[in-house]
Amino acid sequence: MNTLISEETLLHDLQQDNTQAKAFEVLVSTYKKRLYWHIRRIVLQHDDADDVLQNTFIKVYKNIKGFKGDSKLYSWMYRIATNEALNFLKSKSRKLGLSSEALQEKTLTNLEADVYFEGDEIQLKLQQAIAKLPEKQKLVFNMKYFEEMKYEEISEILQTSVGGLKASYHIAVKKLESYLIEN
Amino acid sequence: MATDYKQGFKAPEGYFESFGDRLKDRMNQEITKLPKTDGFKEPEGYLDTLDAKILAAVKEEETKLIRLPWYRNYYTAVAAVAAIFLIAIGLQFNGSSKAVTFDQLLSDLSDTDIETYFENNDLELSSYEIAEVLPVDELELDAVLEKGFSETNLFEYLDNTIEDFDDLNLEDDE
């Protein structure tokens, strides 16, 4: 993943008191778009994605000094974003007293009227099909197909073997194709 | 023209030469059965103003403090002042057989003395130190909460602190 500033330098600056503020601005500017779209494809609604994105960066800021560099900075951030988004959905379904499936159904129904969704019929059908996938397959499909990430990158974020990811992706694509043909 | 003379079949001219390209096209078609974009969009200008919004949210989070009104620190004040008096008296009567109990000391102190001491001295107690001197089991939660203890506050707290709701081992009533 290309960045204007090397991850090592950025991480070093993020962990020093005198350079942290500036480095954090660079971090936000570099990753906001990618993380927004990653989160948006999980939570679907813009306002929810906005909340989760802010929570993600707050969490990154709070924990950056404790980050030991065991993985790449961007994959650590993606992992936080993924967890935040999934926990957000769990929390939302609890608050509304709905099962996660019912919440997903409700969100997809609302998608048609969402001003920030301009998909045609086939794109809406694709979202309905994606919603029916198991969580892991959903994540892998979005990251590979729409975000065009490499298996190695996804592997580091989801902490799953490349082989397992390839299998998940293949199964997901087959299921989605079948759903679109049948519907 | 490719011909299998033994069985009399033949393939169209150039069939095998162009097979690789046609197969590639077909495979691309298979993949493009799915739409290449997802149809989502962000509000106009959203990403341009996002940096400032996130930085403000981080700053707000950083400066968020739980401030307790002075009178809610009453227990802390009592404990702190009594401890100071204990040490002072302990030094003064070092070696003496007179035993001064905490309760006796406490009863000698007026509320005004305690409040005056607390107002004039910055004790700078951390939350851990407060927790050590406060008899938590005798306190109501309302005594340390600025806001009311509502369901919304509880959800907000759980949202911000619990990584995974499964950790709570909640059971559905359904």
Contacts between the chains, C-beta under 8 A, distances in Angstrom:
chain1	res1	chain2	res2	distance
A	24	B	55	7.4
A	24	B	58	7.2
A	25	B	51	6.7
A	25	B	55	6.6
A	28	B	50	7.6
A	28	B	51	5.2
A	28	B	54	5.1
A	28	B	55	6.7
A	29	B	51	5.7
A	32	B	47	6.4
A	32	B	50	5.2
A	32	B	51	6.8
A	32	B	54	7.0
A	33	B	47	5.8
A	36	B	42	6.8
A	36	B	47	7.1
A	36	B	50	7.5
A	37	B	40	7.8
A	40	B	40	5.8
A	40	B	42	7.6
A	41	B	38	6.8
A	41	B	40	7.3
A	44	B	40	7.7
A	46	B	42	6.3
A	46	B	43	6.5
A	46	B	46	7.7
A	50	B	46	7.7
A	53	B	50	7.7
A	53	B	54	7.4
A	54	B	53	7.0
A	54	B	54	5.7
A	54	B	57	4.7
A	57	B	54	4.8
A	57	B	57	7.4
A	57	B	58	6.4
A	58	B	57	6.1
A	58	B	58	5.5
A	58	B	61	5.1
A	61	B	58	4.9
A	61	B	61	7.7
A	61	B	62	7.8
A	62	B	61	7.5
A	83	B	163	6.8
A	83	B	164	7.9
A	87	B	159	7.8
A	87	B	162	7.8
A	87	B	163	6.9
A	87	B	164	6.6
A	87	B	165	7.0
A	90	B	165	5.3
A	91	B	155	7.3
A	91	B	158	7.6
A	91	B	159	5.5
A	91	B	165	6.8
A	94	B	165	6.9
A	95	B	155	6.3
A	116	B	40	6.7
A	116	B	41	5.4
A	116	B	42	6.5
A	116	B	43	6.3
A	117	B	39	5.6
A	117	B	40	5.7
A	117	B	41	7.2
A	118	B	39	5.6
A	118	B	41	5.6
A	119	B	35	7.9
A	119	B	37	7.9
A	119	B	38	6.6
A	119	B	39	2.1
A	119	B	40	7.3
A	120	B	35	7.9
A	120	B	39	6.9
A	122	B	35	5.3
A	123	B	35	5.1
A	123	B	37	7.1
A	123	B	38	6.1
A	123	B	39	3.8
A	124	B	39	7.1
A	126	B	34	6.3
A	126	B	35	5.7
A	126	B	38	7.0
A	127	B	38	7.0
A	127	B	39	7.6
A	145	B	34	7.2
A	146	B	37	7.7
A	146	B	38	5.7
A	173	B	31	7.9
A	173	B	34	7.2
A	176	B	34	6.0
A	177	B	33	5.4
A	177	B	34	6.8
A	180	B	33	6.7
A	180	B	34	7.0
A	181	B	33	7.9
